[in-house]
Amino acid sequence: MIFIGEKINGTRKAVKEAILGRDEAFVRTVAGEQADAGADYLDVNAGTGPDRELDDMRWLIDIVQDVTDVPICIDSSSPQTLAAALDHVGKTPLVNSVNADPKRLDAFIPLIAQKGCPVIALALDESHTGMPKDNAERMDNIARIVEATRSAGIPDERLFVDPLIMSVATDQKAAVEVLECIRSIRQTFPEAHITGGLSNISFGLPSRSVVNRTFLVLAMQAGMDSAVCNPADVPFIESMKATDLLLGRDRFCRRYTTAAKDGFTKK
């Protein structure tokens, strides 16, 4: 599994307060904990208004890069912020995100292609209102994104397709539908990665960790190989390691037994 650490996000109250108050120690701690837990990328989302997002993004990137050499996932809907952040990072980042909106594709794809970045592709079209009504619409949106990325010379293996995980608290069939979509993505675009915010599935429910871990097992079996999550969540890592083991992906059970000896504190 490729883990994208989710916690440096200005939409979270504590992170927003740290950004506005320039609390460097807080950001350093959050970044360090996720890096130490084995994150492959650290998502950085300033979550502030357009008048200050770029400055906040640069500030966050500087702190994260000082703490760890884990690559950054630049999370912004602004092409101006993305362009500046791409020039500000050290290692090639992951870009979060594009969707099937022609304006977003036209603004983001050339920047991504020029820098050789991997990119998260959301299965929606921002130029239309609302979320996709069904998996057919999800797959149509993904196909249009893939057409654009391939035309720009971006190989499918640099795509992280996000099928849009929704809460089962508001739609009882949400998990079943997104699992079907994951299987379709894996079959249609076998070289692409499949990612998503796994904790979305449990929003509004009690004991969310149980739901998240169970969904992780099902999603991995369906073909998901990446997650936007907290890599320091030990029960989550336990489930991931055990699933890899049971799916025959852990030769001689080495990764599982090593992780068990370490208390499942790293992915």
C-alpha positions as CSV (number, residue, x, y, z in Angstrom):
1,M,0.0,0.0,0.0
2,I,1.1,3.5,-0.8
3,F,0.2,5.8,2.1
4,I,-0.6,9.5,1.7
5,G,-0.5,11.1,5.1
6,E,-3.6,13.1,5.6
7,K,-3.0,15.2,8.7
8,I,-1.4,18.5,7.4
9,N,-4.7,19.9,6.2
10,G,-5.9,23.4,7.0
11,T,-9.5,22.2,7.0
12,R,-8.7,20.5,10.3
13,K,-9.3,23.0,13.2
14,A,-6.0,22.3,15.0
15,V,-4.0,22.6,11.7
16,K,-5.8,25.8,10.7
17,E,-5.0,27.4,14.0
18,A,-1.4,26.3,13.7
19,I,-1.2,27.9,10.2
20,L,-2.8,31.1,11.2
21,G,-0.7,31.3,14.4
22,R,2.5,30.2,12.6
23,D,2.9,27.4,15.1
24,E,5.9,25.7,13.5
25,A,6.4,23.2,16.4
26,F,2.9,21.8,15.8
27,V,3.4,21.3,12.1
28,R,6.8,19.7,12.7
29,T,5.3,17.2,15.1
30,V,2.5,16.2,12.8
31,A,4.9,15.8,9.8
32,G,7.4,13.9,11.8
33,E,4.9,11.4,13.3
34,Q,3.5,10.6,9.8
35,A,6.9,10.2,8.3
36,D,8.1,8.0,11.1
37,A,5.1,5.8,10.7
38,G,6.1,5.2,7.1
39,A,4.1,7.6,4.9
40,D,5.1,7.6,1.3
41,Y,3.8,11.1,0.7
42,L,2.7,13.9,3.1
43,D,-0.4,15.7,1.9
44,V,0.0,19.5,2.4
45,N,-3.2,21.5,2.2
46,A,-3.1,25.1,3.5
47,G,-6.9,25.3,3.4
48,T,-6.8,29.1,3.6
49,G,-8.2,31.9,1.3
50,P,-6.8,32.7,-2.1
51,D,-5.2,35.9,-0.7
52,R,-2.8,34.0,1.5
53,E,-2.9,30.3,0.4
54,L,0.4,30.6,-1.5
55,D,2.4,32.0,1.4
56,D,0.9,29.5,3.7
57,M,1.7,26.6,1.3
58,R,5.3,27.7,1.1
59,W,5.5,28.0,4.9
60,L,4.2,24.5,5.3
61,I,6.4,23.0,2.6
62,D,9.5,24.6,4.2
63,I,8.7,23.0,7.6
64,V,7.8,19.6,6.2
65,Q,11.0,19.5,4.1
66,D,13.1,20.5,7.1
67,V,11.6,17.6,9.1
68,T,11.7,14.8,6.6
69,D,12.7,13.8,3.1
70,V,9.3,12.1,2.5
71,P,7.9,13.6,-0.8
72,I,5.1,16.1,-0.5
73,C,1.6,15.8,-1.9
74,I,0.7,19.3,-3.1
75,D,-3.0,19.7,-2.3
76,S,-4.6,22.8,-3.9
77,S,-7.2,23.8,-6.4
78,S,-5.3,26.8,-7.5
79,P,-3.1,26.5,-10.6
80,Q,-1.1,29.5,-9.4
81,T,-0.4,27.9,-6.0
82,L,0.4,24.6,-7.7
83,A,2.9,26.2,-10.1
84,A,4.7,28.0,-7.3
85,A,4.7,25.0,-5.0
86,L,6.1,22.8,-7.8
87,D,9.1,25.2,-8.0
88,H,9.4,25.2,-4.2
89,V,9.6,21.5,-3.4
90,G,12.8,19.5,-3.4
91,K,11.6,16.0,-4.4
92,T,9.1,15.3,-7.2
93,P,5.7,15.7,-5.5
94,L,2.3,14.0,-5.9
95,V,-0.3,16.5,-7.1
96,N,-3.8,16.4,-5.4
97,S,-5.8,16.7,-7.6
98,V,-7.4,16.8,-11.1
99,N,-10.9,15.9,-12.2
100,A,-12.7,15.8,-15.5
101,D,-13.5,19.5,-15.5
102,P,-11.9,20.7,-18.8
103,K,-10.8,23.9,-17.1
104,R,-9.0,22.0,-14.3
105,L,-7.4,19.7,-16.8
106,D,-6.2,22.5,-19.1
107,A,-4.7,24.4,-16.1
108,F,-3.1,21.5,-14.2
109,I,-2.1,18.8,-16.8
110,P,0.7,20.9,-18.5
111,L,2.3,21.7,-15.1
112,I,2.1,18.0,-14.1
113,A,3.5,16.8,-17.3
114,Q,6.4,19.2,-17.3
115,K,7.5,18.2,-13.8
116,G,6.9,14.5,-14.3
117,C,4.6,14.3,-11.2
118,P,2.2,11.6,-10.2
119,V,-1.3,12.9,-9.8
120,I,-4.5,12.0,-8.0
121,A,-7.5,11.9,-10.4
122,L,-10.9,12.3,-8.9
123,A,-13.8,10.5,-10.5
124,L,-15.9,13.6,-10.9
125,D,-16.4,16.6,-13.2
126,E,-16.3,19.8,-11.2
127,S,-18.0,21.7,-14.1
128,H,-21.1,19.7,-13.3
129,T,-23.0,20.1,-10.0
130,G,-23.0,17.3,-7.4
131,M,-21.2,14.0,-7.2
132,P,-21.5,11.3,-9.8
133,K,-24.9,9.6,-9.7
134,D,-23.5,6.1,-10.4
135,N,-20.5,4.1,-11.3
136,A,-21.1,4.6,-15.0
137,E,-20.6,8.4,-14.5
138,R,-17.6,7.8,-12.3
139,M,-15.9,5.6,-15.0
140,D,-16.8,8.1,-17.8
141,N,-15.1,10.9,-15.8
142,I,-12.0,8.7,-15.2
143,A,-11.8,7.8,-18.9
144,R,-11.8,11.5,-19.9
145,I,-9.1,12.3,-17.4
146,V,-7.0,9.3,-18.7
147,E,-7.5,10.5,-22.2
148,A,-6.1,13.9,-21.2
149,T,-3.1,12.5,-19.2
150,R,-2.2,10.1,-21.9
151,S,-2.3,12.9,-24.5
152,A,0.1,14.9,-22.4
153,G,2.5,11.9,-22.2
154,I,1.7,11.1,-18.5
155,P,1.8,7.3,-18.2
156,D,-1.1,5.5,-16.4
157,E,1.3,4.3,-13.6
158,R,1.6,7.9,-12.5
159,L,-2.1,8.1,-11.9
160,F,-3.7,7.7,-8.5
161,V,-7.4,7.2,-9.3
162,D,-9.8,8.2,-6.5
163,P,-13.3,6.6,-7.0
164,L,-14.8,8.9,-4.4
165,I,-15.5,7.0,-1.2
166,M,-18.8,8.2,0.4
167,S,-20.3,7.6,3.8
168,V,-22.5,4.6,4.4
169,A,-24.3,6.6,7.1
170,T,-26.1,8.6,4.3
171,D,-26.2,5.9,1.6
172,Q,-26.3,2.2,2.7
173,K,-25.0,1.1,-0.7
174,A,-22.1,3.5,-0.8
175,A,-19.5,0.9,0.1
176,V,-20.9,-1.7,-2.3
177,E,-20.9,0.8,-5.2
178,V,-17.4,2.1,-4.6
179,L,-16.0,-1.4,-4.3
180,E,-17.5,-2.2,-7.7
181,C,-15.9,0.9,-9.1
182,I,-12.5,-0.1,-7.7
183,R,-12.8,-3.4,-9.5
184,S,-13.8,-1.7,-12.7
185,I,-10.8,0.7,-12.5
186,R,-8.4,-2.1,-11.8
187,Q,-9.7,-4.0,-14.8
188,T,-9.9,-1.0,-17.2
189,F,-6.7,0.8,-16.1
190,P,-4.5,-2.0,-14.7
191,E,-1.4,0.2,-14.5
192,A,-3.0,3.0,-12.5
193,H,-2.9,3.2,-8.7
194,I,-6.2,3.4,-6.8
195,T,-6.5,5.6,-3.8
196,G,-9.0,7.5,-1.7
197,G,-9.9,8.9,1.7
198,L,-10.8,5.6,3.5
199,S,-12.2,7.3,6.6
200,N,-14.9,8.9,4.5
201,I,-16.7,5.6,4.5
202,S,-17.4,5.9,8.3
203,F,-18.3,9.6,8.5
204,G,-21.3,10.0,10.9
205,L,-20.9,6.6,12.5
206,P,-19.7,5.5,16.0
207,S,-16.6,3.4,16.4
208,R,-15.3,4.7,13.0
209,S,-12.0,2.9,13.2
210,V,-13.7,-0.5,13.0
211,V,-15.6,0.5,9.9
212,N,-12.5,2.0,8.3
213,R,-10.3,-1.1,8.9
214,T,-13.0,-3.5,7.6
215,F,-13.5,-1.4,4.5
216,L,-9.7,-1.3,4.0
217,V,-9.7,-5.1,3.8
218,L,-12.5,-5.2,1.2
219,A,-11.0,-2.3,-0.8
220,M,-7.5,-4.0,-1.0
221,Q,-9.1,-7.3,-2.2
222,A,-11.0,-5.3,-4.9
223,G,-7.7,-3.7,-6.1
224,M,-7.0,-0.6,-4.1
225,D,-3.3,-0.1,-3.5
226,S,-3.1,3.3,-1.9
227,A,-4.9,5.3,0.8
228,V,-5.1,8.8,2.1
229,C,-5.0,8.1,5.8
230,N,-3.1,8.4,9.1
231,P,-0.2,5.9,8.8
232,A,0.3,6.1,12.6
233,D,-3.0,4.3,13.2
234,V,-1.7,1.0,14.5
235,P,-4.9,-1.0,14.1
236,F,-5.2,0.2,10.5
237,I,-1.6,-1.0,9.8
238,E,-2.4,-4.4,11.4
239,S,-5.4,-4.9,9.1
240,M,-3.3,-3.8,6.1
241,K,-0.5,-6.2,6.9
242,A,-2.8,-9.1,7.6
243,T,-4.7,-8.5,4.3
244,D,-1.5,-8.5,2.3
245,L,-0.6,-11.8,4.0
246,L,-3.9,-13.5,3.3
247,L,-4.0,-12.3,-0.3
248,G,-0.7,-14.1,-0.9
249,R,1.3,-10.9,-1.4
250,D,3.7,-11.4,1.5
251,R,6.3,-14.0,0.6
252,F,7.1,-16.3,3.6
253,C,5.0,-13.9,5.7
254,R,8.1,-11.8,6.2
255,R,6.5,-8.3,6.2
256,Y,3.8,-9.4,8.6
257,T,6.1,-11.0,11.1
258,T,8.6,-8.1,11.0
259,A,5.8,-5.6,11.5
260,A,4.4,-7.7,14.4
261,K,7.8,-7.6,16.1
262,D,7.8,-3.8,15.7
263,G,4.3,-3.5,17.2
264,F,2.9,-2.5,13.8
265,T,4.2,1.0,14.3
266,K,5.3,1.3,10.7
267,K,3.6,0.4,7.5
